Amino acid sequence: MEAVPGCNHLYRRGAVYWFRRRVPKDVAQALGETQWRISLGTKDFDEAKRRARLRSVSTDQQVAAVRARNAGRVSPPLSKPEAERLAQGWLTDVLEWDEAFRIGHPEGAHNAALWLEEQATDFRRALATLDTAAVVPESAETLAKAGLWYPVGDPSRNQLALALLKARVRLVELMERRLGGEVVEVAAPVMAAHAPPQPDGMKVAELIAAFKAERVARHGEESTERKYSHIFSALEEVLRPETSIRAVTRADIREVRNLLQRVPKFATRRYPGLTLAEAADRADEDGGERIAPTTVNTYLQNLAAVFNWAVGEDLLDRNPAQGMALSASPNVKRRGFTTEELQRLFQALAPLALGDQPWRFWIPALALYSGARAGELAALRRADLVMIDGVQCMRFTEFDETGRRVEGRKLKTAASERTVPIHSAVLEAGMMAYVASLPDDAVLAFPSLPPGPDGKASHYLSKWFGEFRQDVGVGDPATPFHSFRHGFRDACRDAAIPGEVADMLGGWTTQGVATRYGDKSRVSLLRRELVKVSYAPFVLPQITGPERGN
Protein backbone atom coordinates (compact mmCIF):
# COMPACT_ATOMS: atom_id res chain seq x y z
CA MET A 1 0.00 0.00 0.00
CA GLU A 2 1.57 3.29 -1.15
CA ALA A 3 0.86 6.74 0.27
CA VAL A 4 -0.43 9.30 -2.23
CA PRO A 5 1.88 12.35 -2.01
CA GLY A 6 0.19 15.54 -0.87
CA CYS A 7 -3.03 13.81 0.24
CA ASN A 8 -3.58 13.16 3.94
CA HIS A 9 -4.59 9.58 4.79
CA LEU A 10 -4.93 8.58 1.11
CA TYR A 11 -3.19 5.40 -0.03
CA ARG A 12 -3.29 3.21 -3.11
CA ARG A 13 -3.13 -0.57 -3.31
CA GLY A 14 -2.98 -1.65 -6.92
CA ALA A 15 -5.49 0.54 -8.74
CA VAL A 16 -7.85 1.02 -5.77
CA TYR A 17 -7.57 3.89 -3.28
CA TRP A 18 -7.72 3.38 0.49
CA PHE A 19 -8.17 5.57 3.55
CA ARG A 20 -5.58 4.85 6.23
CA ARG A 21 -5.12 6.80 9.44
CA ARG A 22 -3.58 6.10 12.81
CA VAL A 23 -5.98 6.15 15.75
CA PRO A 24 -4.73 8.56 18.46
CA LYS A 25 -3.27 6.62 21.37
CA ASP A 26 -5.57 8.22 23.93
CA VAL A 27 -8.68 6.83 22.21
CA ALA A 28 -7.32 3.63 20.63
CA GLN A 29 -8.41 1.38 23.49
CA ALA A 30 -11.93 2.80 23.51
CA LEU A 31 -12.28 2.42 19.75
CA GLY A 32 -10.73 -1.05 19.81
CA GLU A 33 -8.28 -0.43 16.98
CA THR A 34 -4.95 1.27 16.35
CA GLN A 35 -5.66 2.49 12.83
CA TRP A 36 -8.44 3.01 10.34
CA ARG A 37 -7.78 1.09 7.12
CA ILE A 38 -10.78 1.34 4.81
CA SER A 39 -11.15 0.72 1.08
CA LEU A 40 -12.63 3.78 -0.64
CA GLY A 41 -14.02 1.53 -3.38
CA THR A 42 -12.85 3.66 -6.29
CA LYS A 43 -10.01 3.88 -8.81
CA ASP A 44 -10.76 7.51 -9.65
CA PHE A 45 -8.31 9.91 -8.01
CA ASP A 46 -10.67 12.88 -7.63
CA GLU A 47 -13.44 10.71 -6.22
CA ALA A 48 -10.94 9.07 -3.87
CA LYS A 49 -9.86 12.47 -2.55
CA ARG A 50 -13.49 13.42 -1.93
CA ARG A 51 -14.23 10.17 -0.10
CA ALA A 52 -11.00 10.44 1.92
CA ARG A 53 -12.03 13.92 3.10
CA LEU A 54 -15.40 12.54 4.24
CA ARG A 55 -13.66 9.68 6.05
CA SER A 56 -11.29 12.16 7.67
CA VAL A 57 -14.22 14.17 9.02
CA SER A 58 -15.92 10.97 10.21
CA THR A 59 -12.84 9.71 12.06
CA ASP A 60 -12.29 13.15 13.59
CA GLN A 61 -15.81 12.94 14.96
CA GLN A 62 -15.20 9.48 16.40
CA VAL A 63 -12.12 10.75 18.23
CA ALA A 64 -14.04 13.78 19.49
CA ALA A 65 -16.84 11.55 20.78
CA VAL A 66 -14.46 9.34 22.78
CA ARG A 67 -12.71 12.36 24.26
CA ALA A 68 -16.03 13.95 25.13
CA ARG A 69 -17.07 10.73 26.88
CA ASN A 70 -13.75 10.55 28.76
CA ALA A 71 -14.13 14.15 29.86
CA GLY A 72 -17.81 13.72 30.71
CA ARG A 73 -18.88 16.40 28.21
CA VAL A 74 -22.47 15.66 27.15
CA SER A 75 -23.36 16.71 23.59
CA PRO A 76 -26.29 19.06 22.86
CA PRO A 77 -29.71 17.35 23.04
CA LEU A 78 -30.65 15.30 19.99
CA SER A 79 -34.00 16.14 18.37
CA LYS A 80 -36.25 13.50 16.83
CA PRO A 81 -35.49 14.60 13.22
CA GLU A 82 -31.74 14.55 13.99
CA ALA A 83 -32.01 11.05 15.46
CA GLU A 84 -33.90 9.86 12.40
CA ARG A 85 -31.23 11.34 10.09
CA LEU A 86 -28.51 9.52 12.01
CA ALA A 87 -30.46 6.25 11.82
CA GLN A 88 -30.94 6.78 8.08
CA GLY A 89 -27.17 7.21 7.77
CA TRP A 90 -26.65 3.87 9.53
CA LEU A 91 -29.16 2.19 7.23
CA THR A 92 -27.46 3.69 4.17
CA ASP A 93 -24.05 2.42 5.29
CA VAL A 94 -25.32 -1.16 5.67
CA LEU A 95 -27.05 -1.14 2.28
CA GLU A 96 -23.97 0.31 0.58
CA TRP A 97 -21.68 -2.31 2.09
CA ASP A 98 -24.08 -5.09 1.10
CA GLU A 99 -24.16 -3.83 -2.47
CA ALA A 100 -20.38 -3.41 -2.65
CA PHE A 101 -19.68 -6.85 -1.19
CA ARG A 102 -22.06 -8.73 -3.46
CA ILE A 103 -20.46 -7.33 -6.61
CA GLY A 104 -18.07 -10.09 -7.64
CA HIS A 105 -19.14 -12.42 -4.80
CA PRO A 106 -21.70 -14.95 -6.09
CA GLU A 107 -22.22 -16.28 -2.58
CA GLY A 108 -23.23 -12.82 -1.33
CA ALA A 109 -26.97 -13.30 -1.94
CA HIS A 110 -26.89 -16.65 -0.12
CA ASN A 111 -25.14 -15.07 2.89
CA ALA A 112 -27.62 -12.18 2.91
CA ALA A 113 -30.54 -14.64 2.81
CA LEU A 114 -29.11 -16.56 5.78
CA TRP A 115 -28.62 -13.30 7.63
CA LEU A 116 -32.25 -12.36 7.02
CA GLU A 117 -33.40 -15.76 8.23
CA GLU A 118 -31.44 -15.29 11.47
CA GLN A 119 -32.22 -11.63 12.15
CA ALA A 120 -35.61 -10.63 10.68
CA THR A 121 -37.73 -12.02 13.51
CA ASP A 122 -35.43 -10.62 16.21
CA PHE A 123 -35.37 -7.16 14.61
CA ARG A 124 -39.18 -7.00 14.41
CA ARG A 125 -39.63 -8.34 17.95
CA ALA A 126 -37.18 -5.74 19.31
CA LEU A 127 -39.19 -2.94 17.71
CA ALA A 128 -42.50 -4.38 18.93
CA THR A 129 -41.21 -4.47 22.52
CA LEU A 130 -39.14 -1.27 22.19
CA ASP A 131 -36.08 -3.22 23.36
CA THR A 132 -33.48 -0.46 23.13
CA ALA A 133 -30.83 -2.79 24.59
CA ALA A 134 -30.91 -4.63 21.25
CA VAL A 135 -29.34 -1.65 19.46
CA VAL A 136 -26.65 -0.68 21.96
CA PRO A 137 -23.79 -1.50 19.52
CA GLU A 138 -25.45 0.36 16.64
CA SER A 139 -26.16 3.34 18.90
CA ALA A 140 -22.57 3.55 20.11
CA GLU A 141 -21.20 3.24 16.57
CA THR A 142 -23.58 5.85 15.15
CA LEU A 143 -22.94 8.38 17.92
CA ALA A 144 -19.18 7.92 17.61
CA LYS A 145 -19.28 8.54 13.86
CA ALA A 146 -21.31 11.71 14.46
CA GLY A 147 -18.92 12.92 17.17
CA LEU A 148 -21.62 12.80 19.85
CA TRP A 149 -21.69 11.37 23.37
CA TYR A 150 -24.50 10.88 25.85
CA PRO A 151 -24.47 8.83 29.07
CA VAL A 152 -26.56 5.69 29.39
CA GLY A 153 -30.21 6.62 30.02
CA ASP A 154 -29.91 10.06 28.44
CA PRO A 155 -33.09 10.99 26.48
CA SER A 156 -31.01 11.69 23.36
CA ARG A 157 -29.55 8.17 23.43
CA ASN A 158 -33.05 6.73 23.84
CA GLN A 159 -34.29 8.90 20.96
CA LEU A 160 -31.59 7.48 18.69
CA ALA A 161 -32.19 3.90 19.87
CA LEU A 162 -35.86 4.14 18.89
CA ALA A 163 -34.92 5.50 15.45
CA LEU A 164 -32.43 2.65 14.98
CA LEU A 165 -35.01 0.02 15.96
CA LYS A 166 -37.21 1.35 13.16
CA ALA A 167 -34.24 1.54 10.75
CA ARG A 168 -33.37 -2.12 11.39
CA VAL A 169 -36.89 -3.21 10.42
CA ARG A 170 -36.68 -1.03 7.29
CA LEU A 171 -33.37 -2.74 6.55
CA VAL A 172 -35.06 -6.16 6.71
CA GLU A 173 -37.81 -4.97 4.36
CA LEU A 174 -35.35 -3.45 1.89
CA MET A 175 -33.11 -6.52 1.92
CA GLU A 176 -36.12 -8.74 1.26
CA ARG A 177 -37.02 -6.55 -1.71
CA ARG A 178 -33.43 -6.52 -2.96
CA LEU A 179 -33.20 -10.31 -2.76
CA GLY A 180 -36.53 -10.49 -4.57
CA GLY A 181 -35.04 -8.68 -7.54
CA GLU A 182 -36.49 -5.23 -6.89
CA VAL A 183 -34.49 -2.03 -7.30
CA VAL A 184 -33.50 -0.66 -3.90
CA GLU A 185 -31.88 2.75 -4.18
CA VAL A 186 -29.40 3.75 -1.51
CA ALA A 187 -30.15 7.15 -0.04
CA ALA A 188 -27.43 9.80 -0.04
CA PRO A 189 -25.39 9.83 3.20
CA VAL A 190 -26.41 12.35 5.83
CA MET A 191 -23.82 15.11 6.08
CA ALA A 192 -22.44 15.85 9.49
CA ALA A 193 -23.32 19.14 11.15
CA HIS A 194 -20.70 21.87 11.15
CA ALA A 195 -18.60 22.04 14.26
CA PRO A 196 -19.16 25.06 16.49
CA PRO A 197 -16.71 27.95 16.18
CA GLN A 198 -13.49 27.37 18.08
CA PRO A 199 -12.35 29.63 20.91
CA ASP A 200 -9.20 31.73 20.65
CA GLY A 201 -6.08 29.62 20.78
CA MET A 202 -3.59 29.46 23.64
CA LYS A 203 0.17 29.97 23.53
CA VAL A 204 2.73 27.19 23.17
CA ALA A 205 3.90 27.64 26.76
CA GLU A 206 0.30 27.46 28.01
CA LEU A 207 -0.34 24.29 25.97
CA ILE A 208 2.74 22.63 27.45
CA ALA A 209 1.73 23.61 31.00
CA ALA A 210 -1.88 22.42 30.59
CA PHE A 211 -1.00 19.13 28.89
CA LYS A 212 1.80 18.43 31.38
CA ALA A 213 -0.47 19.06 34.38
CA GLU A 214 -3.11 16.63 33.10
CA ARG A 215 -0.61 13.93 32.17
CA VAL A 216 1.21 14.16 35.51
CA ALA A 217 -2.13 13.75 37.27
CA ARG A 218 -2.84 10.59 35.27
CA HIS A 219 0.59 8.98 34.83
CA GLY A 220 2.94 10.63 37.30
CA GLU A 221 5.79 13.09 37.01
CA GLU A 222 8.55 10.56 36.26
CA SER A 223 6.74 9.06 33.26
CA THR A 224 5.81 12.49 31.91
CA GLU A 225 9.35 13.80 32.26
CA ARG A 226 10.88 10.72 30.62
CA LYS A 227 8.52 10.70 27.64
CA TYR A 228 7.90 14.39 27.05
CA SER A 229 10.77 16.54 28.38
CA HIS A 230 12.61 16.64 25.03
CA ILE A 231 9.33 17.33 23.24
CA PHE A 232 8.49 20.28 25.47
CA SER A 233 12.01 21.67 25.07
CA ALA A 234 11.94 21.28 21.28
CA LEU A 235 8.56 23.01 21.04
CA GLU A 236 9.74 26.00 23.05
CA GLU A 237 13.07 26.24 21.24
CA VAL A 238 11.66 26.03 17.72
CA LEU A 239 8.21 27.63 18.07
CA ARG A 240 8.88 30.04 20.97
CA PRO A 241 6.72 30.00 24.12
CA GLU A 242 4.61 33.03 23.13
CA THR A 243 3.51 31.63 19.74
CA SER A 244 -0.22 30.93 19.37
CA ILE A 245 -0.81 27.22 18.79
CA ARG A 246 -3.31 28.14 16.06
CA ALA A 247 -0.42 29.64 14.10
CA VAL A 248 1.61 26.40 14.16
CA THR A 249 2.03 24.90 10.69
CA ARG A 250 3.25 21.59 9.31
CA ALA A 251 6.47 23.36 8.35
CA ASP A 252 6.96 24.35 12.00
CA ILE A 253 6.49 20.75 13.10
CA ARG A 254 9.05 19.63 10.52
CA GLU A 255 11.53 22.01 12.17
CA VAL A 256 10.74 20.42 15.53
CA ARG A 257 11.25 17.00 13.97
CA ASN A 258 14.59 18.07 12.48
CA LEU A 259 15.79 19.19 15.90
CA LEU A 260 14.70 15.93 17.55
CA GLN A 261 16.64 13.98 14.92
CA ARG A 262 19.79 15.86 15.89
CA VAL A 263 19.46 15.35 19.65
CA PRO A 264 22.43 13.36 21.00
CA LYS A 265 22.06 10.32 23.22
CA PHE A 266 21.88 11.17 26.94
CA ALA A 267 21.85 14.87 26.02
CA THR A 268 21.05 16.20 29.49
CA ARG A 269 23.80 14.09 31.11
CA ARG A 270 26.48 14.69 28.50
CA TYR A 271 25.72 18.36 27.95
CA PRO A 272 24.12 19.67 31.17
CA GLY A 273 22.76 23.20 31.09
CA LEU A 274 22.57 23.35 27.27
CA THR A 275 19.47 23.64 25.14
CA LEU A 276 18.71 20.78 22.75
CA ALA A 277 20.00 22.82 19.82
CA GLU A 278 23.20 23.67 21.68
CA ALA A 279 23.68 20.04 22.69
CA ALA A 280 23.18 18.99 19.06
CA ASP A 281 25.80 21.52 17.91
CA ARG A 282 28.24 20.26 20.53
CA ALA A 283 27.60 16.66 19.41
CA ASP A 284 28.41 17.76 15.85
CA GLU A 285 31.81 18.84 17.09
CA ASP A 286 32.38 15.81 19.31
CA GLY A 287 31.01 13.21 16.91
CA GLY A 288 28.48 12.21 19.56
CA GLU A 289 25.94 9.48 18.85
CA ARG A 290 22.36 10.59 18.14
CA ILE A 291 19.19 9.07 19.56
CA ALA A 292 17.88 6.13 17.52
CA PRO A 293 15.31 6.66 14.74
CA THR A 294 12.84 4.51 16.67
CA THR A 295 13.21 6.83 19.66
CA VAL A 296 12.68 9.84 17.40
CA ASN A 297 9.49 8.23 16.12
CA THR A 298 8.31 7.66 19.67
CA TYR A 299 8.89 11.33 20.42
CA LEU A 300 6.99 12.31 17.26
CA GLN A 301 4.05 10.13 18.27
CA ASN A 302 4.05 11.78 21.69
CA LEU A 303 4.29 15.18 20.01
CA ALA A 304 1.17 14.30 18.02
CA ALA A 305 -0.49 13.31 21.31
CA VAL A 306 0.10 16.83 22.67
CA PHE A 307 -1.71 18.40 19.73
CA ASN A 308 -4.36 15.66 19.74
CA TRP A 309 -5.10 16.70 23.29
CA ALA A 310 -5.50 20.30 22.11
CA VAL A 311 -7.90 19.16 19.39
CA GLY A 312 -9.89 17.16 21.93
CA GLU A 313 -10.11 20.24 24.16
CA ASP A 314 -11.50 22.30 21.22
CA LEU A 315 -8.37 24.45 21.20
CA LEU A 316 -7.43 23.46 17.63
CA ASP A 317 -9.36 22.40 14.53
CA ARG A 318 -6.68 19.99 13.33
CA ASN A 319 -3.46 18.36 14.46
CA PRO A 320 -0.42 19.81 12.62
CA ALA A 321 1.81 17.04 14.01
CA GLN A 322 -0.28 14.15 12.73
CA GLY A 323 1.57 11.68 10.49
CA MET A 324 5.04 13.18 10.99
CA ALA A 325 6.73 9.90 11.96
CA LEU A 326 9.84 8.96 10.02
CA SER A 327 9.85 6.18 7.45
CA ALA A 328 12.30 4.01 9.32
CA SER A 329 13.51 0.83 7.63
CA PRO A 330 13.22 -2.29 9.81
CA ASN A 331 16.39 -4.23 10.51
CA VAL A 332 14.65 -7.50 9.65
CA LYS A 333 11.77 -8.09 7.25
CA ARG A 334 9.58 -10.91 8.54
CA ARG A 335 8.37 -13.58 6.15
CA GLY A 336 6.49 -16.84 6.10
CA PHE A 337 8.23 -20.20 6.49
CA THR A 338 9.48 -22.06 3.46
CA THR A 339 8.32 -25.62 2.72
CA GLU A 340 11.63 -26.99 3.93
CA GLU A 341 11.39 -24.99 7.18
CA LEU A 342 7.84 -26.20 7.81
CA GLN A 343 8.89 -29.79 7.29
CA ARG A 344 11.81 -29.38 9.66
CA LEU A 345 9.70 -27.63 12.31
CA PHE A 346 6.77 -30.03 12.36
CA GLN A 347 8.90 -33.15 12.08
CA ALA A 348 10.39 -32.08 15.40
CA LEU A 349 7.08 -30.83 16.81
CA ALA A 350 5.00 -33.95 16.12
CA PRO A 351 6.49 -36.09 18.95
CA LEU A 352 5.80 -33.26 21.40
CA ALA A 353 2.05 -33.68 20.84
CA LEU A 354 2.29 -36.97 22.74
CA GLY A 355 4.19 -35.53 25.69
CA ASP A 356 3.21 -33.54 28.76
CA GLN A 357 3.08 -30.23 26.85
CA PRO A 358 1.06 -31.00 23.70
CA TRP A 359 0.43 -27.30 23.08
CA ARG A 360 3.90 -27.22 21.55
CA PHE A 361 2.47 -28.99 18.50
CA TRP A 362 -1.16 -27.84 18.43
CA ILE A 363 -0.63 -24.09 18.79
CA PRO A 364 1.85 -23.90 15.87
CA ALA A 365 -0.49 -26.14 13.83
CA LEU A 366 -3.44 -23.84 14.50
CA ALA A 367 -1.31 -20.76 13.77
CA LEU A 368 -0.19 -22.21 10.44
CA TYR A 369 -3.74 -22.77 9.23
CA SER A 370 -5.49 -19.76 10.81
CA GLY A 371 -2.99 -16.90 10.95
CA ALA A 372 -4.04 -16.29 14.55
CA ARG A 373 -1.66 -14.37 16.81
CA ALA A 374 0.33 -16.11 19.54
CA GLY A 375 -1.61 -14.30 22.27
CA GLU A 376 -4.96 -15.26 20.75
CA LEU A 377 -4.12 -18.95 20.60
CA ALA A 378 -2.38 -19.10 23.97
CA ALA A 379 -5.45 -17.62 25.67
CA LEU A 380 -8.00 -19.95 24.05
CA ARG A 381 -10.42 -21.51 26.52
CA ARG A 382 -12.01 -24.88 26.07
CA ALA A 383 -15.36 -23.10 25.78
CA ASP A 384 -13.96 -21.11 22.85
CA LEU A 385 -13.93 -24.27 20.73
CA VAL A 386 -17.50 -24.25 19.45
CA MET A 387 -19.58 -26.08 16.87
CA ILE A 388 -21.63 -23.84 14.56
CA ASP A 389 -24.00 -25.45 12.08
CA GLY A 390 -21.85 -28.58 12.01
CA VAL A 391 -18.58 -26.68 11.58
CA GLN A 392 -15.89 -26.91 14.28
CA CYS A 393 -14.77 -23.37 15.06
CA MET A 394 -12.63 -21.41 17.49
CA ARG A 395 -13.81 -18.15 18.95
CA PHE A 396 -11.50 -15.23 19.74
CA THR A 397 -13.29 -12.91 22.14
CA GLU A 398 -12.84 -10.93 25.35
CA PHE A 399 -16.10 -12.32 26.74
CA ASP A 400 -17.28 -15.71 27.96
CA GLU A 401 -20.39 -17.55 26.77
CA THR A 402 -22.56 -15.59 29.24
CA GLY A 403 -21.36 -12.25 27.89
CA ARG A 404 -19.12 -11.42 30.85
CA ARG A 405 -15.60 -10.11 30.24
CA VAL A 406 -12.88 -12.69 30.84
CA GLU A 407 -10.38 -11.29 33.32
CA GLY A 408 -7.07 -10.44 31.70
CA ARG A 409 -8.31 -11.15 28.15
CA LYS A 410 -7.48 -8.36 25.68
CA LEU A 411 -7.61 -8.54 21.89
CA LYS A 412 -5.47 -6.31 19.72
CA THR A 413 -8.22 -4.65 17.66
CA ALA A 414 -11.99 -4.75 17.20
CA ALA A 415 -11.48 -6.93 14.10
CA SER A 416 -9.60 -9.46 16.25
CA GLU A 417 -12.91 -10.53 17.80
CA ARG A 418 -14.09 -13.26 15.46
CA THR A 419 -15.31 -16.83 15.14
CA VAL A 420 -13.50 -18.85 12.47
CA PRO A 421 -13.54 -22.49 11.33
CA ILE A 422 -10.65 -24.78 12.26
CA HIS A 423 -8.93 -25.95 9.08
CA SER A 424 -9.61 -29.55 8.07
CA ALA A 425 -5.85 -30.30 8.10
CA VAL A 426 -5.70 -29.55 11.84
CA LEU A 427 -8.85 -31.55 12.56
CA GLU A 428 -7.58 -34.51 10.56
CA ALA A 429 -4.32 -34.36 12.51
CA GLY A 430 -6.32 -35.12 15.67
CA MET A 431 -7.05 -31.75 17.26
CA MET A 432 -10.44 -32.64 18.71
CA ALA A 433 -9.14 -35.94 20.07
CA TYR A 434 -6.60 -33.86 21.99
CA VAL A 435 -9.39 -31.63 23.29
CA ALA A 436 -11.44 -34.66 24.33
CA SER A 437 -8.47 -35.92 26.37
CA LEU A 438 -8.35 -32.80 28.53
CA PRO A 439 -9.39 -33.12 32.18
CA ASP A 440 -13.06 -32.39 32.80
CA ASP A 441 -12.19 -29.36 34.92
CA ALA A 442 -9.84 -27.84 32.33
CA VAL A 443 -10.84 -24.23 31.55
CA LEU A 444 -8.06 -23.43 29.10
CA ALA A 445 -7.60 -25.25 25.81
CA PHE A 446 -3.87 -25.53 26.58
CA PRO A 447 -3.65 -25.81 30.38
CA SER A 448 -0.05 -27.05 30.35
CA LEU A 449 1.19 -23.79 28.80
CA PRO A 450 2.65 -21.78 31.71
CA PRO A 451 1.98 -18.04 32.09
CA GLY A 452 4.83 -15.57 31.72
CA PRO A 453 5.91 -12.94 34.26
CA ASP A 454 3.23 -10.58 32.89
CA GLY A 455 0.57 -13.25 33.38
CA LYS A 456 0.21 -13.85 29.63
CA ALA A 457 0.89 -17.34 28.31
CA SER A 458 2.07 -15.92 24.97
CA HIS A 459 5.25 -14.68 26.69
CA TYR A 460 6.48 -18.19 27.39
CA LEU A 461 5.16 -19.47 24.03
CA SER A 462 7.15 -16.93 22.01
CA LYS A 463 10.30 -17.41 24.08
CA TRP A 464 10.11 -21.21 23.81
CA PHE A 465 9.44 -21.17 20.07
CA GLY A 466 12.38 -18.84 19.45
CA GLU A 467 14.75 -21.26 21.16
CA PHE A 468 13.11 -24.33 19.60
CA ARG A 469 13.40 -23.17 15.99
CA GLN A 470 17.06 -22.34 16.56
CA ASP A 471 17.64 -25.86 17.87
CA VAL A 472 16.05 -27.48 14.80
CA GLY A 473 17.98 -25.32 12.34
CA VAL A 474 15.38 -22.65 11.50
CA GLY A 475 17.40 -19.77 12.86
CA ASP A 476 16.67 -16.97 10.38
CA PRO A 477 15.81 -13.81 12.42
CA ALA A 478 13.01 -13.18 9.90
CA THR A 479 11.09 -16.24 11.13
CA PRO A 480 9.67 -15.68 14.64
CA PHE A 481 6.34 -17.18 15.67
CA HIS A 482 4.61 -14.33 13.85
CA SER A 483 5.86 -15.86 10.59
CA PHE A 484 2.94 -18.29 10.78
CA ARG A 485 0.69 -15.24 10.40
CA HIS A 486 2.72 -13.90 7.48
CA GLY A 487 2.64 -17.31 5.82
CA PHE A 488 -1.12 -17.65 6.25
CA ARG A 489 -1.67 -14.29 4.57
CA ASP A 490 0.53 -15.40 1.68
CA ALA A 491 -1.35 -18.72 1.45
CA CYS A 492 -4.68 -16.88 1.27
CA ARG A 493 -3.32 -14.72 -1.52
CA ASP A 494 -1.95 -17.75 -3.39
CA ALA A 495 -5.36 -19.44 -3.12
CA ALA A 496 -7.07 -16.33 -4.55
CA ILE A 497 -9.16 -15.90 -1.39
CA PRO A 498 -10.87 -12.47 -1.48
CA GLY A 499 -9.04 -9.93 0.64
CA GLU A 500 -12.07 -9.20 2.80
CA VAL A 501 -12.51 -12.90 3.62
CA ALA A 502 -8.80 -13.25 4.44
CA ASP A 503 -9.17 -10.23 6.74
CA MET A 504 -12.03 -11.92 8.60
CA LEU A 505 -10.11 -15.18 8.93
CA GLY A 506 -6.95 -13.59 10.31
CA GLY A 507 -8.58 -10.80 12.29
CA TRP A 508 -7.18 -8.03 10.15
CA THR A 509 -9.25 -4.86 10.06
CA THR A 510 -12.16 -5.17 7.62
CA GLN A 511 -15.16 -2.97 6.88
CA GLY A 512 -17.09 -5.30 4.58
CA VAL A 513 -20.80 -5.94 5.02
CA ALA A 514 -20.09 -9.66 5.40
CA THR A 515 -18.91 -8.86 8.93
CA ARG A 516 -22.49 -7.85 9.74
CA TYR A 517 -23.96 -11.23 8.82
CA GLY A 518 -24.76 -13.80 11.50
CA ASP A 519 -22.41 -16.57 12.62
CA LYS A 520 -23.96 -19.29 10.44
CA SER A 521 -23.76 -17.42 7.15
CA ARG A 522 -20.31 -16.03 7.97
CA VAL A 523 -18.91 -19.42 9.03
CA SER A 524 -20.32 -20.99 5.88
CA LEU A 525 -18.51 -18.41 3.77
CA LEU A 526 -15.24 -18.72 5.74
CA ARG A 527 -15.21 -22.52 5.60
CA ARG A 528 -15.61 -22.54 1.81
CA GLU A 529 -12.61 -20.26 1.46
CA LEU A 530 -10.41 -21.63 4.26
CA VAL A 531 -10.33 -25.12 2.75
CA LYS A 532 -8.40 -23.62 -0.18
CA VAL A 533 -5.41 -22.81 2.06
CA SER A 534 -2.59 -25.26 1.41
CA TYR A 535 1.17 -25.42 1.92
CA ALA A 536 1.74 -28.32 -0.48
CA PRO A 537 3.95 -30.26 -0.73
CA PHE A 538 4.07 -29.82 3.07
CA VAL A 539 1.47 -31.93 4.90
CA LEU A 540 0.68 -31.59 8.60
CA PRO A 541 1.67 -34.78 10.49
CA GLN A 542 -1.09 -37.02 11.87
CA ILE A 543 -0.94 -37.45 15.65
CA THR A 544 -1.70 -40.99 16.73
CA GLY A 545 -0.94 -42.99 19.83
CA PRO A 546 -2.45 -43.95 23.17
CA GLU A 547 -0.81 -41.01 24.98
CA ARG A 548 -2.24 -38.29 22.76
CA GLY A 549 -3.03 -35.20 24.80
CA ASN A 550 -1.72 -36.54 28.11
Buried (B, 14 or more C-beta within 10 A) or exposed (E): EEBBEEBBBBBBEEEBBBBBBBBBEBBBEBBBBBEBBBBBBBEEEEEBBEBBBBBBBBBBBBBBBBBBBEEEBBBEEBEEEBBBBBBBBBBBBBBBBBBBBBEEBEBBEBBBBBBBEBBBEBBBEBBEEEEBEBBEEBBBBBBBBBBBBBEEEBEBBBBBBBBBBBBBBBBBEBBBEBBEEEEBEBEEEBEBEEEEEEEEBBBBBBBBBBBBEEBBEEEEEEEBEEBBBBBBBBBBBBBEBEBBBBEBEEEBBBBBBEBBBBBBEEBBEBBEEBBBBEBBBBBEEEEBEBBEBEBBBBBBBBBBBBBBBBBBBBBBEEBBBBBBBEEEEEEEEBEBBBEEBBBBBBEBBBEBBBEEEBBBBBBBBBBBBBBBBBBBBBBBBBBBBBEBEEBBBBBBBBEBEEEEEBEEBEBBBEBBBBBBBBBBBBBEBBBBEBBEBBEEEBEBBBBBBEEBEEEBBBBBBBEBBBEBBEEBEBEBEEBBBBBBBBBBBBBBEEBEBBBBBBBBBBBBBBBBBBBBBBBBBBBBBBBEBBEEBBBEEBBBBEBEEEEBBE
